[in-house]
Amino acid sequence: MHSLGRLMSAFRWWVVPGFVLVVGVIVWLAVRSPRSNGDSAPDEARQSSVAVARRTPDPMSYVTARADTQNAANVSELVAAYSVWASRSDALAARKAIVKALLGHANIHVGVEALLAAVDADPTPRDKDPMWGELVSGLGNLWDAVSFRYGRDLVQIESRPKAKDLVLESLTTIVPQRLADDQKPLLASDFIDLYASLKPDQKPAVDRAMAALAGKDIVEIMAGRGLAEGSQQLELVVERQRHLDQIRRHPVREAPAEE
């Protein structure tokens, strides 16, 4: 028994520290490994894509040659071309084709993220962007009961201003019939939470969406109408606010049956 104890003690003092030392060396080598080539490769590839797109005399042919969006290199080149061609009047049709190609990607996450990257790289203000209507309607066509959760999450986590505006405005175009009953009040609630931060020219579309999703009363409440029109009207507004809170906190699949 004493021999066994001495053997175990030796194991702890020699084998275990040795194992830790080996692991430490492996980690150190991994950290110290040269990475300059790997780190610079994406930037170099993008610069090359930008240069090629800028020089191309035929934007539509450029897009057609990269129509296979399952190829990651093609996606990167289309994203680069979209922003590079922002100032080219002869590239409008090709840019629309890029939007269609990216949104048609088999993986909705890959396609949408690529499109948002392209939009973010375009310095054109959204209210002067000739592509904006195309972008909003194109992205809006992707949202339904299946993709709804992704779109909802995206508008909350997106930090790039122009990309965030695009997601938000695309969500206002959803036809309520494409959503499940319990999803409609959730989207209306999201619009309510975002309302104070909306740009003035975004409110009409959000108002229409909220009215379609949860009724016109919510639009009246968010606009603040009726608050100074007498106690009777105020009581009505209070009742509407109660109804609004109920919608936000307790979404239901369908309205209760009338008695």
C-alpha positions in Angstrom: 0.0 0.0 0.0 2.9 2.4 0.9 4.5 1.6 -2.5 1.3 2.4 -4.3 1.0 5.7 -2.4 4.5 6.7 -3.3 3.8 5.8 -6.9 0.7 7.9 -7.0 2.6 10.8 -5.4 5.3 10.6 -8.0 2.6 10.6 -10.7 1.1 13.8 -9.4 4.4 15.5 -9.1 5.9 14.6 -12.4 3.2 13.5 -14.9 0.5 16.0 -14.2 2.8 19.1 -14.3 4.4 17.7 -17.4 1.0 17.4 -19.1 0.1 21.0 -18.1 3.5 22.2 -19.5 2.8 20.5 -22.8 -0.6 22.1 -23.1 0.8 25.4 -22.2 3.5 25.1 -24.9 0.8 24.2 -27.5 -1.3 27.2 -26.5 1.7 29.5 -26.6 2.7 28.3 -30.1 -0.9 28.8 -31.3 -0.9 32.4 -30.1 2.6 33.1 -31.4 1.9 31.6 -34.8 2.3 34.1 -37.7 -1.1 35.3 -38.9 -0.3 38.2 -41.1 -1.1 36.5 -44.3 -4.4 35.2 -43.0 -5.4 38.5 -41.5 -4.6 40.6 -44.6 -6.2 38.1 -47.1 -9.8 39.3 -46.7 -8.9 43.0 -47.1 -6.7 42.2 -50.1 -9.6 40.2 -51.7 -12.0 43.0 -51.1 -9.7 45.6 -52.5 -9.3 43.4 -55.6 -13.0 43.0 -56.0 -13.6 46.7 -55.7 -11.0 47.4 -58.3 -12.4 44.9 -60.8 -16.0 46.2 -60.3 -14.9 49.8 -60.7 -13.2 49.0 -64.0 -15.9 46.8 -65.6 -17.5 48.5 -68.6 -20.6 46.3 -68.4 -22.1 46.0 -64.9 -25.0 43.7 -65.9 -22.6 41.2 -67.4 -20.5 41.4 -64.3 -23.5 40.5 -62.1 -24.6 37.7 -64.5 -21.2 36.1 -64.3 -21.6 35.9 -60.5 -25.1 34.7 -60.4 -24.2 31.6 -58.4 -24.5 32.9 -54.9 -23.6 29.6 -53.4 -20.1 30.6 -54.2 -18.9 32.8 -51.3 -16.5 34.7 -53.5 -19.3 35.7 -55.8 -21.3 37.0 -52.9 -18.4 39.1 -51.7 -17.8 40.5 -55.2 -21.5 41.4 -55.6 -21.5 43.2 -52.2 -18.4 45.2 -53.2 -19.9 46.0 -56.6 -23.2 47.3 -55.2 -21.5 50.1 -53.2 -18.9 50.9 -55.9 -21.6 51.4 -58.5 -23.6 53.8 -56.3 -22.4 56.8 -58.4 -22.8 55.1 -61.8 -26.1 55.9 -63.5 -25.5 53.0 -66.0 -25.4 50.5 -63.2 -28.9 50.9 -61.7 -30.3 47.8 -63.4 -27.3 45.8 -62.3 -27.6 46.9 -58.7 -31.3 45.8 -58.7 -30.1 42.5 -60.0 -27.6 42.3 -57.1 -30.4 42.9 -54.6 -32.5 40.1 -56.2 -29.5 37.7 -56.3 -28.6 38.3 -52.6 -32.2 38.0 -51.4 -32.6 34.8 -53.4 -29.8 33.1 -51.6 -30.7 29.6 -50.3 -29.8 30.6 -46.8 -31.8 33.7 -45.8 -29.3 34.7 -43.1 -26.4 34.7 -45.6 -28.4 36.6 -48.2 -29.8 39.2 -45.8 -26.5 39.8 -44.1 -24.8 40.3 -47.4 -27.4 42.8 -48.5 -27.2 44.8 -45.3 -23.4 44.9 -45.7 -23.8 46.2 -49.2 -26.3 48.8 -48.1 -24.1 49.9 -45.2 -21.2 50.4 -47.6 -23.2 52.7 -49.9 -22.7 56.3 -48.6 -25.9 57.5 -50.3 -28.4 58.9 -47.7 -31.5 56.7 -47.6 -33.8 59.6 -48.6 -31.7 60.2 -51.7 -31.1 56.6 -52.6 -32.7 55.6 -55.9 -32.5 52.0 -54.7 -34.4 52.5 -51.4 -37.8 51.5 -52.6 -36.4 48.4 -54.2 -34.5 47.5 -51.1 -37.5 47.9 -48.7 -39.9 45.9 -50.9 -37.4 43.2 -51.7 -36.5 42.6 -48.1 -40.1 42.9 -47.0 -41.1 40.1 -49.4 -38.9 37.7 -47.3 -40.8 38.1 -44.1 -43.5 35.6 -43.2 -44.5 33.4 -40.3 -41.3 31.4 -40.6 -38.8 34.2 -41.1 -40.6 36.6 -38.8 -38.5 35.9 -35.7 -35.3 36.5 -37.6 -36.5 39.8 -38.9 -37.8 40.8 -35.5 -34.4 40.0 -33.8 -32.5 41.8 -36.6 -34.2 45.1 -36.2 -33.3 45.1 -32.5 -29.6 44.1 -32.8 -28.6 45.9 -36.0 -26.4 48.8 -35.1 -25.6 50.2 -38.6 -28.0 53.1 -39.1 -28.9 52.6 -42.8 -29.1 48.9 -42.4 -31.3 49.2 -39.4 -33.6 51.6 -41.2 -33.9 49.1 -44.0 -34.9 46.3 -41.7 -37.4 48.4 -39.9 -39.1 49.8 -43.0 -39.2 46.3 -44.6 -41.1 45.0 -41.6 -43.8 47.7 -42.1 -44.6 46.2 -45.5 -45.6 42.8 -44.1 -49.1 41.8 -45.1 -50.7 40.7 -41.7 -52.2 37.6 -43.4 -48.6 36.3 -43.8 -48.1 36.2 -40.0 -49.5 33.9 -37.4 -52.2 35.4 -35.1 -49.8 35.5 -32.2 -47.1 37.2 -34.2 -49.2 40.3 -35.1 -49.3 41.8 -31.6 -45.6 41.1 -31.2 -44.7 43.1 -34.2 -47.1 45.9 -33.2 -45.4 46.0 -29.8 -42.0 46.3 -31.5 -43.2 49.3 -33.5 -44.5 50.8 -30.3 -41.1 50.4 -28.6 -39.3 52.0 -31.6 -41.8 54.8 -32.2 -40.0 57.5 -30.2 -36.8 56.9 -32.2 -38.5 57.0 -35.7 -37.6 59.6 -38.3 -40.6 61.8 -39.2 -40.8 60.3 -42.7 -40.9 56.7 -41.2 -43.9 57.3 -39.0 -46.6 57.1 -41.7 -45.5 53.6 -42.8 -45.3 52.5 -39.2 -48.7 54.0 -38.4 -50.2 52.0 -41.3 -48.6 48.8 -40.2 -49.7 49.2 -36.6 -53.3 50.0 -37.7 -53.3 46.8 -39.8 -51.8 44.7 -37.1 -53.7 45.9 -34.0 -56.3 48.5 -35.0 -56.4 52.3 -35.5 -56.8 53.0 -31.8 -53.1 52.3 -31.2 -52.1 54.9 -33.9 -54.3 57.5 -32.1 -52.6 56.7 -28.8 -49.1 56.9 -30.2 -49.9 60.2 -31.9 -51.1 61.6 -28.6 -54.5 62.7 -30.0 -57.4 63.2 -27.6 -55.4 63.8 -24.5 -56.5 67.4 -24.2 -60.0 67.1 -25.5 -61.9 66.8 -22.3 -62.4 64.2 -19.5 -64.6 61.9 -21.5 -62.1 61.7 -24.3 -59.3 61.2 -21.7 -61.2 58.3 -20.2 -61.4 56.8 -23.7 -57.7 57.2 -24.2 -57.0 55.6 -20.8 -59.2 52.6 -21.8 -57.3 52.4 -25.1 -54.0 52.5 -23.2 -55.2 49.6 -21.1 -56.1 47.7 -24.2 -52.7 48.5 -25.7 -50.9 47.2 -22.6 -52.9 44.1 -22.8 -51.9 43.6 -26.4 -48.2 44.1 -25.6 -48.1 41.9 -22.5 -50.6 39.1 -23.4 -50.7 38.4 -27.1 -53.5 36.0 -28.1 -54.0 33.8 -31.1 -57.5 35.0 -31.8 -60.0 37.4 -30.4 -62.4 35.9 -27.7 -65.8 34.9 -29.0 -68.5 37.5 -28.6 -71.3 36.7 -26.2 
